[in-house]
Each structure stands twice: as C-alpha cells, then as structure tokens.
C-alpha cells in the first residue's frame, strides 16, 4: 500500500494522524492505571484475609464482636479505592477541562495516592498542548523533542512503545504541522461505506457496489 501511494502521489508526504498518536499515550496512561488497580485489589484482598484470620484467632465471642465485620476504607467522596481505580478510566482518557465536579474530586484522590499516574497524565496533556499550538513544523519539532525528553526521564515501562513510535515515525508526526491535516474525513467516509454496506447485508457485486458509491458520494 505504501509503494502504491508513493507511485500515485510522488509529491505527497505521509502524515501520522495526531489523534492516533494521542491515543497511543492515553493507552499507556491507562495501562499504568490498570497496574496500580491490581496493586490496590491485591492490598485489599490481603487486608480481608488478615481480618478473617483475626476473627478466626479470637478466643471469645466478645473479642470477635470487638473485631467486627470487614469494612473497606472509604475516601472523602464515599468511594473505596478499588472503586476509584475502576471508575477513573474515563477520567484519564480525556482532558481535565472536560471533567465534571465528581470526576475532579475522584482525580484528586487518585493522583494523591499515585503520583506517577498524575505525572503520566500530565505528559498526555503536554502532548495535546503541543498538537494544539498553531506553530511551524520547526517549532513543533523542538516542542516534541522537549516532550520526548520528559517521557524518557519519566522512565516508565508503559511508555516504551510511545518512545519507540516517536523515534520510528518522527518525520511523519512532524508532517502534521505543515498543514495540520488529519484523517477525520477518511474515517468519516469509511463509516459511511460500512453503513451503506450493512444495509444490503454485504456486497454481492463489487463493481456495482463501487458504482453506487461513486454515484452517491461523488
């Protein structure tokens, strides 16, 4: 496909879609959240086992009643830490300017407990800010280089794929800043084709199907 594109458009330049690049780092942040979530669940399971053992080792009914039933620790918003970890997925996948009040409080609790997750989320915001700035490709290259250095200094394994992508596709990512193009129109047209195809439960005659597409969307 790449060879075909080069032959058909010899004067064109390949551009990595900015939203796919942003998605890559947001997924890395979510992977870090998942890792911490398992740590929280393991800690809770350990606490439950220890509490059960205390009740089992109690020598009298009064001592067991004094120990009481297991009650998980609740944060200031009324949620337990495992609940916060599970419900924070949508928080860290979007910009903080779009948080509601409940999400803002949940994020404060989450980042207070896991500072590395807060730093990872700030790296995601930093990349979004780089793409949002209407600057030349040269300035964008410098901004991305500084951001890349921050990711390297962060040194988290979940971000290794992000670093590898920026090192391998640096030129095509920078090309976005030449004309600030995305593949949104192509994605939209692809969705129309899928919807059109689903109406007829598939395609029997490919040539006629392509003719109908060209007639409707030309």
N, C-alpha and C positions, 0 to 999 in steps of 0.2 A: 504493500500500500504506500509506503514512504517513497519507494522508487517511482511509482506511478505519479504521485503528487509532484515530485521533483521534475519529471518529464513534462507533465501537463502545465505546471506553473513554474517555469525556470526562474522567474524573477521574484517569486514569493518567498516569504520567510515563515518558518514554523513558530507557533506561539503556544505555550502551555497555558491552559485556562487558569486564571487566578483562583477561581473558586475550587477547582480540583486541588490546587496547591494548598489553599487554606484548609480544605477538608483533611488533607494528609496530616497536618499538625494538630487539628482538632481531634482526630482519631488517636494521635499519640497521647494527647492530654487525657482522653477518655481511658486509654489503656492504663495510664498511671492511676486514675481514679479506681479502676477495677482492681488493680493490685492492692491498693490501700483498703478497698472494700473487703477483700478476702482477709486481710490482716485484722480488720475490725470484727469480722464474723468469727475468726479463729479465737480472738481475745474474748469475745462474748461466750462462745462455747466453753472455753476454759473456765471462765468465771462461773458458768452454770454448773459445770462438773464439780468444781470446788465447793459450791454452795450445797449441792446434793450430798457431797461427802461429809460436810459439816453436820447436816441433819442426820445422816446415817450414823455418824460417830457420837451423836448426842446421847447422853446416858439417862436422860429423863424426858418426860413429855413436856415439862416446863421449859427445859433447855431448847427443845425443838421449836416450841412456840415462840421463844425469845429470838431464835434464829429467823423464823418466819419463812414465808414463801419467796421465791425468786422474783425480784422486781428489777427490771433493767433501768439503767440511769437515763434520765430524760434531760435534754438540753432546754435552754430557755424558751424555745419555740414549741415545746411539748413533744418533740420527736426524739426517738432514740438515735444513737449514732449509726447503726445499720440502716435505719430508715432514711437518714440524711444522705448516706452514701448512695443508696439506691435511687433516691429522688433528685440527686444532683446532676444526673446525666444531661438533662435538657438545659441546665444552667451553664455548664462549661462548654456547651456546643453553640452558644450564641453570645453576642456582645452584651456586656453588662448594662449598657444603656437601655436594653430591652427587658431587663429584669423587672418583675413586679416586687412589691414590698416583701411578700413571703419568700420569694426567691433570694432577695437581697440578704435577708436575715439568715437564711439557710447557707448562703455562700460565706457569710462572715464566720459562722460556726465551723464550716468545712475548712476554710483556709486557716483558721486559728489552730485547728488540730493538725493540719498538714501543710506546712509552709512550702514544701517543694511543689505541691499541687497548685498553690497560689502563684508561684513563680512560673510554672509551666503555662498556666492560663494567661499570665501577663505576656509571655512570649507569643502566645497565639494572638493576643490583642496587638502586640507590637508588629506582627506581620500584617495584620489587617490594616493598621495605620500606614504602613509602608505602601501598600497597594492603593489605599485611598488618596494618598497625596498626589496631586497633579503636577508631577515633576518630570524632567527629562530622563532619558534612559541612563545617562551618565550619573546623575544624582541618585537615581534609584539603585544603580549598581553599588554605590557607596553605602547607601542605607541598608541594602540587603547584606552587604559584607559585614557591617557592624552587627546586624541582627544574627547573622550566621555565627559570629564570634561569641555572642551571648549564649546561643544554643550550645556551642561547643563547651563553653565554660560551665554551663549547667550540668553537663556530663551525665545525663540520664539515659539509660539504655533504650527507653521507649522512643527516644528521638534519633536513634541511629539511622533509621530509614529516612527521616526528614533530611538529615545531613547528607546522606548518600544521594537523595533526589536532587538537592540543590547543587551538589558537586557535579552530577552527571548531566543535568539539564539547565545549567546556569544560563546559557545563551538563549534558549527558548523561553525561559522565565522572564529574562530581561526584555525580550522582544515585545512583551505585553505593553511596556511603557512607550513604545514607539507610536502606537495608535490606540492603545487601551481597548483592544478587541478581546471579546470572549466568545465562547461557542454557544451562547444562550440561544441565538437564532437557529443554529443547527439542532440543538436539543429540542427546541420547540417544534421544529419541523418533523423531527424524528417521532415525537409524541403524536403529532397529527397522523403520520403514516401508520403508527401502531393502532391508533383508534380507528382509522379508516379500514385497516386490515381486519380488526376484530369484528367489525360489523358484518363481514361476509364469512366469518369462521375460517379464515385462512385465504390463501391465494391459489387458485387452480390454474389460471392462465397468466403467467408472469408478464408477458408482453402487453396484454390488455390492461393488466393492473397498472403497469408503468404509464400506459397511455392515459388512463383515467387520472392518475396522479398529476401528470403533466397538464392535462386539461383543466383540472380543478385548481391547481396551485401555481400555474404559470403566470 
